[in-house]
Structure formats: structure tokens, C-alpha cells
Amino acid sequence: MAVEITEIKPKSQGEVDSLCSVIRRFMGKFGDSLQETEEAVRNAAQQGFILQAIHGGERVALAVVTRSPFEDFQPSYHLAYICVKPGRSRNGYGRRLIEALRSRIGADFSLHVAPDNDAALAFYRDAGLKVKYLRMMHKEK
């Protein structure tokens, strides 16, 4: 069974709410607050894009890509979320989303990852990404 990568555009508040719920469930302990998730989804829907991986008629992974206001200072896009349905990881869904992202915008994106998220760090390194900076924050949100 082939994996289909499609773009989705939530148009109503209900669609945004539903998508945020899925993202937060898929992200688990590495997810953000509902407010932060909704802000990213809204930005992606209006200025960036949201990709989903469908396998066997089931949504198994998502990538939420926001648009930054910069062209040169930092990458033009930010991979806000890439997440796989619990129990469905290690099936190549994330890699397929990264490939689709790269085919659309090349290497013009950045992302944040928790320093204790060893699985994500390994995934990103295997996908050819490297650590360039550590993000420092005064306090947790």
C-alpha cells in the first residue's frame, strides 16, 4: 500500500481545532500548548503549508510548515511540527514528509527540537539536517 502525501488547508475554526487536537495527540510529551499549536496551524494555513501522510485511508503523519518574515536572516520556512501517529513510527512516514517538504521549498527551512528528544534528533540527522544553533529562552512558555 502506497503512502500518499497531500496538502491540507483548514478553513473553519472547527477544522483548525480538529487539526490541533491531532497534532497534540501525535506529539505527545513533546507537544506545545494549544495556543501555540493553533498559532502555528493558522500561520501555516495562511502563509505556509500543512502536509499529511495517508496510508490505507488513515492519516498517519503531519508536517506543519510556517512562513517566517525573513528572506536572508534565517530560513524562510520553519518546520513547526512533524509528527507521526503513536504506534506508527519507524515506517518512513516522517521521511516521506521531509522529502515532500524539500521538493517544495528545498533546504530553506529550520526547526526546533527538544534536546532530550533523542528519537527526533536521530531522525533529523539521518535526514541530513545538522545542529547549527541552540535556542535559548529566558523562561518556559
N, C-alpha and C positions, 0 to 999 in steps of 0.2 A: 504494500500500500504506500503510495507516494505522499509526501508531506507537501501541502500547498501553503505558500506564503502569500497573504493578501493584506492590503491596507484597509484599515477601518477608520471611519470618521464619526465619532459620536456627535449627534446633532441636538439631542434634547438633554435636559438635566437628568432624566431617568437613565439614559444611555451612559452618561458620564458617571453617575452613581454606581451603576452596574459594573462598568469597567474598573472603577476604583476598587470596588469590592473584590473583583477577581485578582487584580494586581496585588492588593494587600494580602489576600489568601495565598497566592503563589509565592510572594516574597517572604512570608513567614516572619521570623525574628529579625530579618534584615530589612523589613519594610519601614516606610515613613508614616507620619501621621496622615490622617485622612485629608486634612487641609493641604499638606504638601503634595500628596498624591494627586489631589484634584487640580491643584495649580499646574502641575506638570502635564496632566492629561489635557487640560484646557489649552495650554501653550502648544502642545504637540498637535492638537486638533486644528488649531488656527494657523500656526506658523511652521510647525514641524510635520511629523507624521507618526502614525502608530501602525506597526506591523503585527500580524498574528500568524502563528503556525497552526494549521489544521491537519489532523491526522485521523483518518477514519471517521470524519464528520465531527470530531471533537476538537475544541480549542485546547492546545497543549502548551502554548508558549506565547509570550507577548514581548514586544520591544517598543518602548515609548521614547521618541526622539524629539527633544525640544530644540528650538532655534535660539541661539544666543544673539545678543545685539552687536557682536563683533565680527569683523572680517579678518583682521590680522592679529590682534592682541591674543586671542585664543581661538580655538576651532569654532566654526560657525554653528555646529550642532553639538548637542550634549545627549548622550545615551542615558536618560534619566532612569529607566528601568529596563532590564531584560530579565524575564522570569519564566520559569517552567513549572507546570502543574506538579504539585507534590506527587511523588511516586513515578513520575515520567522523565526524570532527569537521566542524563547519560544515554540519550537516544539520538543525539545530533540535532535536536530542535534549536537550541541556542546557537549552535554553529551555523545552521541554515539562516537564522535571523541576522547574524553578523554578516554573512555573505550577502544577503539581500540589502542590508544597510550599506555595505561597502559598494555594491553595484550601483546604488542610488546616489551616494554622496562621496565615495572614495574614502580617503583617510581623514576627512575634515570633521572629526568628532572626538570628543573626550568623554570621560565618565568618572564617577566616584565609586569607590568600593571600600567597604569596611576593612580595616587592616587585619581583623581576625576572621574574615570570611575566606578561609583557605581554599575552598572549592572554587569560589568565584575568581580568586587570584590565579589559580592554576588554569582555569578555563580561559581567562583573558590572555595569559601568557601563551598558552597553546594556540590562541587565535592570532598571535603576532603582536599583541599590544605590550607596552612596557610602562613601567612606573617612571613618570617624569617629575612629578611633584607630590608632596604630601599636603593635604588640605588641613589647615589648622583653623580651629574655631574657638572663640572665647568661651562659649557655653553650648550645651546641647539644646536643641530645639525640642 
